[in-house]
């Protein structure tokens, strides 16, 4: 059966080599792009929303009425996760710099926390009366992972999917700082000797790497197909921070490194 025809508007994820004027993907890895969305919005969908769905739904098992803390809630994945959590009916906490709070509240964050001026652990405890939250998505780590773990309620789930702390916002690699952060990783959440403690505390820790997901399954069908109806109906709306032409690709990467974006940064051939 023919999946697509020449001229169809589609979206697809690529394992690598996506920053190019021409890209080929297997036909079964392409999904229809709703007419109401631009190509830039389409480009902001696959990886971001696949990550959000894998973390919150498949790993986190987020349910209506549960509390979820989404770190970096103004980023591409953060906004995607907020929209997915809102669709589920969760109570949403989000960290972002103060200048981005209006933007994340517009997406559905009920409790916006400025991680630059406040201790997010203290703030979440205040808001929840010390109870904590059920699910946490964190790409900041590793320093924040330990705080996340302490914030989990009984049955809580922490999903670690990145280490932005290891990367410098200056565009240059700070090797000593990266090594110090990586050295903290074994102690950040669940050291090997803590297995009994985890059992007694009734908490779970998940690691998520979408590149390895692709390697194992060969596609993102399991984490994209369940979202297509909501995308078509407008319940999910990709947010594009800015679209840059290819000759300004360095500016695009600089915008991400300096954390100035609200939503996805896109390159346009």
C-alpha positions in Angstrom: 0.0 0.0 0.0 1.3 3.4 -0.9 2.0 5.4 2.2 2.7 8.8 0.7 2.6 10.5 -2.7 4.8 13.0 -4.3 3.9 16.5 -3.0 2.5 15.3 0.3 3.3 17.5 3.3 5.1 15.3 5.8 7.2 15.4 8.9 9.9 12.9 9.9 12.7 12.4 12.4 16.2 11.7 11.1 18.8 9.9 13.1 21.5 12.3 11.9 22.2 14.6 8.9 19.0 16.6 9.3 20.7 19.9 8.8 20.6 19.7 5.0 18.7 21.0 2.0 17.7 17.5 1.0 17.0 14.6 3.4 15.7 11.1 2.6 13.9 8.9 5.2 12.1 5.6 4.9 8.5 6.2 3.8 7.2 4.5 7.0 9.1 7.0 9.1 7.2 10.0 7.7 3.9 11.2 9.1 1.4 13.6 7.6 1.8 17.3 8.4 -1.6 18.9 9.2 -2.5 21.7 6.7 -2.9 24.2 9.5 0.7 23.9 10.5 3.7 25.5 8.8 6.8 23.5 7.8 8.7 25.3 10.6 6.1 24.1 13.1 6.3 20.6 11.7 10.0 20.6 12.2 9.5 21.4 15.8 7.3 18.4 16.4 8.9 15.0 16.0 11.9 14.9 18.5 10.4 17.3 21.0 7.1 15.6 21.4 8.5 12.1 21.1 10.8 12.9 24.0 7.9 14.3 26.0 5.6 11.4 25.4 8.3 8.8 26.1 9.2 10.5 29.4 5.8 11.4 30.7 3.5 8.7 29.4 5.6 5.6 28.7 8.1 5.9 31.5 6.4 8.4 33.9 2.9 6.9 33.5 1.5 10.4 34.3 -2.2 10.4 35.1 -4.9 13.0 35.5 -4.6 14.9 38.8 -1.0 14.0 39.4 1.7 16.6 39.9 4.5 17.0 37.4 7.6 19.1 37.5 9.1 20.0 34.2 12.5 21.6 34.2 13.5 24.0 31.4 9.8 24.5 30.7 10.4 27.2 28.1 12.5 25.1 25.9 11.4 23.0 22.9 11.0 19.8 24.9 9.7 21.7 28.0 6.8 23.3 26.1 6.0 20.0 24.4 5.9 18.2 27.7 3.8 21.0 29.2 1.2 20.5 26.4 1.2 16.8 26.8 0.8 17.0 30.6 -2.0 19.6 30.2 -3.8 17.2 27.8 -3.6 14.5 30.5 -5.0 16.8 33.1 -1.9 17.0 35.4 -1.0 19.8 37.8 2.1 21.4 36.2 5.1 22.9 37.9 7.8 24.4 35.6 11.2 25.9 36.1 12.4 28.8 33.8 14.0 32.2 34.1 11.6 34.8 35.3 11.5 36.6 32.0 9.9 33.4 30.5 7.2 32.8 33.1 4.4 34.5 31.1 5.2 32.2 28.1 5.2 29.0 30.1 2.0 29.9 32.0 0.4 30.5 28.6 1.3 26.9 27.7 -0.3 25.5 30.9 2.3 25.8 33.7 0.3 26.5 36.9 3.3 27.0 39.2 6.2 28.8 37.5 9.5 28.8 39.4 12.6 31.0 38.7 15.4 28.5 39.1 18.0 31.3 38.9 16.8 33.2 42.0 15.0 30.5 44.0 15.8 27.0 45.1 13.2 24.9 43.2 13.2 22.2 45.8 12.2 24.7 48.5 9.5 26.3 46.3 7.9 23.0 45.3 7.7 22.0 49.0 6.1 25.3 49.9 3.5 25.1 47.1 2.7 21.4 47.8 2.7 21.7 51.6 5.7 19.4 51.8 4.1 16.6 49.8 6.2 16.9 46.6 5.3 15.7 43.1 4.6 12.5 41.2 6.7 12.9 38.1 9.7 15.0 37.2 11.4 15.6 33.8 14.9 16.9 34.1 17.5 17.6 31.4 19.6 19.9 33.7 21.5 17.5 35.9 23.4 16.1 37.5 23.3 18.5 40.5 19.5 18.9 40.3 18.8 15.1 40.2 19.3 14.6 43.9 16.9 17.4 44.7 14.4 15.9 42.2 14.6 12.6 43.9 13.9 14.1 47.3 10.8 15.8 45.9 9.1 12.7 44.7 6.1 11.5 46.5 5.4 7.8 47.2 5.3 6.1 43.9 7.1 9.1 42.2 9.1 8.8 39.0 12.1 10.8 37.9 13.0 10.8 34.2 16.6 12.1 33.5 17.0 12.9 29.8 20.0 15.3 29.6 22.9 17.0 31.2 22.8 20.6 30.3 24.9 21.5 33.4 27.8 19.9 31.7 27.7 22.3 28.8 28.7 25.9 29.0 26.4 28.7 27.8 29.3 30.6 26.4 29.7 28.4 23.3 33.0 27.0 24.6 33.5 23.7 26.4 34.5 24.0 30.0 36.3 20.7 30.4 37.1 20.9 34.1 33.5 21.9 34.9 32.2 19.1 32.7 34.4 16.6 34.5 33.3 17.8 37.9 29.6 17.4 36.9 30.2 14.0 35.5 32.0 12.9 38.6 28.8 13.7 40.6 26.7 11.5 38.4 27.1 8.3 40.4 26.0 10.1 43.5 23.3 12.2 41.9 20.3 9.9 42.3 20.6 6.2 42.8 24.1 4.9 43.7 24.5 1.1 43.5 24.4 0.8 47.3 21.0 2.6 47.5 19.0 -0.2 45.9 17.4 -1.2 49.2 16.7 2.4 50.0 14.8 2.9 46.7 12.7 -0.1 47.6 11.8 1.4 51.0 11.2 4.8 49.6 8.9 3.6 46.8 10.4 5.8 44.1 11.7 5.1 40.6 14.4 6.6 38.4 14.4 6.4 34.6 17.1 7.4 32.1 15.9 8.5 28.6 18.1 8.8 25.5 16.1 9.2 22.3 19.1 8.4 20.1 19.3 5.0 21.7 15.6 4.6 21.5 15.9 5.1 17.7 18.8 2.6 17.6 16.7 -0.1 19.4 13.4 0.4 17.6 14.5 1.9 14.3 11.8 4.6 14.4 9.7 6.7 16.8 6.4 5.2 15.9 5.6 4.2 19.5 6.1 7.8 20.7 4.7 9.8 17.8 1.7 7.9 16.5 -0.3 8.4 19.7 0.1 12.2 19.4 -0.9 12.6 15.7 -4.7 13.0 16.4 -4.1 15.7 19.0 -1.7 17.5 16.6 -4.3 17.4 13.8 -7.0 18.7 16.2 -4.8 21.5 17.4 -4.6 20.3 21.0 -0.8 20.1 20.5 0.7 23.2 19.0 4.5 23.3 18.3 6.1 26.6 19.3 8.9 28.0 17.1 11.2 30.4 18.9 12.8 31.5 15.7 13.6 30.1 12.2 17.0 30.8 10.9 18.2 30.4 7.3 21.1 28.0 6.8 23.7 30.8 6.4 22.8 31.9 9.9 23.1 28.5 11.5 25.8 29.7 14.0 23.3 32.3 15.3 20.7 29.6 15.8 23.1 27.5 17.9 24.2 30.5 19.8 20.6 31.3 20.7 20.2 27.8 22.2 23.6 28.0 24.0 22.6 31.3 25.6 19.2 29.9 26.5 17.3 32.8 25.0 14.7 30.7 23.1 11.1 30.1 24.1 10.3 27.0 22.1 12.1 25.3 19.3 14.9 26.8 17.2 14.6 25.8 13.5 16.9 25.9 10.5 15.3 26.6 7.1 17.1 25.6 3.9 
